[in-house]
Amino acid sequence: MGYFNEFPYTEYNFANNETKLVKNISFKPEIIERVKESRAAFETYLIQEGDTVELIANKLYGDVNLHWAVMISNDMVSPYLDMPLTSQQLDEFIFHKFKSQLDSENNIVILNKTKTLELTQFVGTTSNNFNTSIGGVIARPHHFIDKDKNRYSYDYIVNNPVKSNAYRRVEVAPIVTPVSTWTEEHDLNEAKRSILILKKSLVSQIKNEFKRVINE
């Protein structure tokens, strides 16, 4: 990341509680905003497993130092947090995020990896009212969706048999599918894979504008 040597550092906390210093490139020269108004200035790229902003820049621009063009095109601030996690990283992220739970008496319970995986992958059925106990912790689906991908909370589907809305009007009960916490986290991660790539012909223009802003 040699191009940003003059930029200040800022701290970022990662899923494993590790803190790293990364360059702060959050400011936006005007030319970037002008270019981003034109969809024709970009192409779509699907991030592959193991890709980094440097690898993408080298693959598409032939220069790892042009990683910043990938980042500014997608409003990325961190080259780590704003990229999709690998499968292994995602598993670790989910484990650390959900291993600490409260039991029915509000006592903290620390689950091992196996129990955390069971908890986050649980969806349930109507036979168990979409809940069960895993390691002393109540497991429920993250939410429910209907055929149109509308989301419904657990309380609305399970604890609201009359299906009245906020205005207390009775509604027809939707046909829904439970979605696990693991699936929700996976989908959020996958949503980061499709990014915009600035066409190579425009990168030099933005690079010159960056230099002008830095030297002001």
C-alpha positions in Angstrom: 0.0 0.0 0.0 2.9 2.3 -0.9 0.7 5.0 -2.5 -0.8 5.9 0.9 2.4 6.2 2.8 1.6 9.9 3.7 -1.9 9.0 5.0 -2.5 8.9 8.8 -3.2 5.6 10.5 -6.4 4.6 12.3 -7.3 1.6 14.5 -9.7 -1.1 13.5 -10.9 -4.0 15.7 -11.4 -7.4 14.1 -13.7 -10.4 14.9 -11.0 -12.2 16.9 -10.5 -9.1 19.1 -7.2 -8.2 17.3 -6.5 -4.6 16.7 -4.6 -3.4 13.6 -3.5 0.0 12.3 -4.7 0.7 8.8 -4.4 3.8 6.6 -7.3 6.3 6.9 -8.5 7.0 3.3 -12.0 8.1 4.2 -11.8 11.5 2.6 -13.2 11.9 -1.0 -11.7 14.2 -3.6 -14.4 15.8 -5.8 -13.4 13.9 -8.9 -14.4 10.6 -7.2 -17.9 11.8 -6.5 -18.2 13.0 -10.1 -17.0 9.7 -11.6 -19.2 7.7 -9.2 -22.3 9.4 -10.7 -21.7 7.6 -13.9 -22.4 3.9 -13.9 -20.6 3.6 -17.2 -17.4 4.3 -15.4 -17.5 1.0 -13.6 -17.6 -2.7 -14.2 -18.9 -5.4 -11.8 -16.6 -7.8 -10.2 -17.4 -10.8 -8.0 -14.9 -11.2 -5.2 -13.5 -14.7 -5.0 -12.5 -16.7 -1.9 -9.2 -15.4 -0.7 -9.2 -12.2 -2.7 -7.8 -9.1 -1.1 -7.9 -5.5 -2.5 -4.3 -5.9 -3.5 -4.9 -9.1 -5.4 -7.9 -7.6 -7.2 -5.9 -4.5 -8.2 -3.1 -6.7 -9.5 -5.6 -8.9 -11.4 -7.5 -6.1 -13.0 -5.0 -3.2 -13.2 -1.7 -5.1 -13.1 -0.5 -3.1 -10.1 -1.1 -4.0 -6.5 -0.5 -0.4 -5.5 -3.8 0.5 -7.2 -5.8 -1.2 -4.5 -7.1 2.2 -3.4 -9.1 2.4 -6.7 -10.9 -0.7 -5.6 -11.6 0.7 -2.2 -12.8 4.2 -3.1 -15.1 2.8 -5.8 -17.0 0.9 -3.1 -16.7 3.3 -0.2 -14.4 0.9 1.7 -12.6 2.3 4.7 -10.9 -0.9 5.9 -9.2 -3.4 3.5 -10.1 -6.1 6.0 -13.5 -5.3 7.5 -15.1 -4.2 4.2 -14.1 -7.4 2.3 -16.1 -10.6 2.6 -14.6 -13.1 5.0 -13.3 -16.5 3.9 -15.2 -19.5 5.0 -12.8 -20.2 7.8 -12.8 -16.5 8.9 -16.6 -16.4 8.8 -16.8 -19.5 11.1 -14.4 -17.8 13.5 -16.3 -14.6 13.4 -19.7 -16.3 14.1 -18.1 -18.3 17.0 -16.7 -15.2 18.7 -19.8 -13.2 18.1 -22.3 -15.7 19.5 -20.4 -17.9 22.0 -21.4 -15.7 24.9 -25.1 -16.1 25.7 -27.5 -15.7 28.6 -29.4 -18.6 30.1 -33.0 -18.4 31.4 -31.8 -16.9 34.6 -29.7 -14.3 32.9 -26.4 -16.0 33.8 -23.6 -15.7 31.2 -23.0 -19.0 29.4 -19.9 -19.5 27.2 -20.6 -22.1 24.5 -17.9 -24.2 22.8 -17.6 -24.2 19.0 -19.9 -27.2 18.5 -22.7 -25.7 20.6 -22.3 -22.3 19.1 -22.6 -23.8 15.6 -25.8 -25.7 16.8 -27.2 -22.5 18.3 -26.6 -20.4 15.2 -27.8 -23.0 12.7 -31.0 -23.8 14.6 -34.3 -23.0 12.8 -36.8 -25.3 14.5 -40.3 -26.5 13.4 -43.9 -25.9 14.4 -43.6 -29.1 16.6 -41.1 -27.4 18.9 -42.6 -23.9 18.5 -39.3 -22.9 16.7 -37.2 -23.0 19.9 -35.1 -25.5 21.9 -32.4 -25.5 24.5 -28.8 -25.8 23.4 -26.2 -25.8 26.2 -28.7 -24.2 28.5 -29.5 -21.4 26.1 -32.8 -20.9 24.3 -32.2 -21.3 20.5 -34.5 -19.6 18.0 -34.3 -18.7 14.3 -33.0 -15.2 13.5 -36.2 -14.3 11.6 -38.7 -15.6 9.2 -39.3 -14.8 5.5 -42.2 -15.2 3.1 -42.1 -16.0 -0.6 -41.5 -12.3 -1.4 -38.5 -12.2 1.0 -40.4 -10.0 3.5 -39.0 -10.5 7.0 -40.9 -11.3 10.2 -39.7 -11.4 13.7 -39.9 -14.5 16.0 -42.5 -12.7 18.2 -44.7 -11.8 15.3 -44.8 -15.4 14.0 -44.8 -17.4 17.2 -46.1 -15.1 19.9 -48.8 -13.3 17.9 -51.4 -16.0 17.0 -54.0 -13.5 16.0 -51.4 -11.7 13.7 -52.5 -8.2 14.5 -50.3 -5.4 13.2 -49.2 -2.2 14.9 -52.6 -0.7 14.3 -54.3 -3.8 15.9 -55.8 -4.8 12.6 -56.0 -8.5 12.1 -53.9 -9.8 9.2 -53.8 -13.1 7.3 -51.0 -15.2 8.6 -48.2 -15.4 6.1 -46.6 -18.7 5.0 -43.1 -18.3 6.2 -39.7 -20.1 6.4 -37.4 -19.8 9.4 -33.9 -18.4 8.8 -31.0 -19.3 11.1 -28.6 -16.8 12.6 -25.8 -18.6 10.7 -27.6 -18.0 7.4 -28.2 -14.4 8.2 -24.5 -13.8 8.9 -23.5 -15.8 5.8 -25.9 -13.7 3.6 -24.5 -10.5 5.0 -21.0 -11.7 4.2 -22.0 -12.8 0.7 -23.6 -9.4 0.0 -20.1 -7.9 0.1 -18.9 -10.0 -2.9 -20.3 -8.0 -5.7 -18.4 -4.8 -6.1 -17.8 -2.1 -8.6 -14.4 -1.7 -10.4 -13.4 1.6 -11.8 -12.3 1.3 -15.4 -8.6 1.4 -15.8 -8.7 4.5 -18.1 -10.1 6.6 -15.2 -7.7 5.5 -12.5 -4.9 7.8 -13.5 -7.2 10.8 -13.4 -8.2 10.0 -9.8 -4.6 9.2 -8.9 -3.5 12.7 -10.0 -6.4 14.3 -8.0 -5.4 12.4 -4.9 -1.8 13.7 -5.3 -3.2 17.2 -5.6 -5.3 16.9 -2.4 -2.5 15.3 -0.4 -0.1 18.1 -1.3 -2.4 21.0 -0.6 
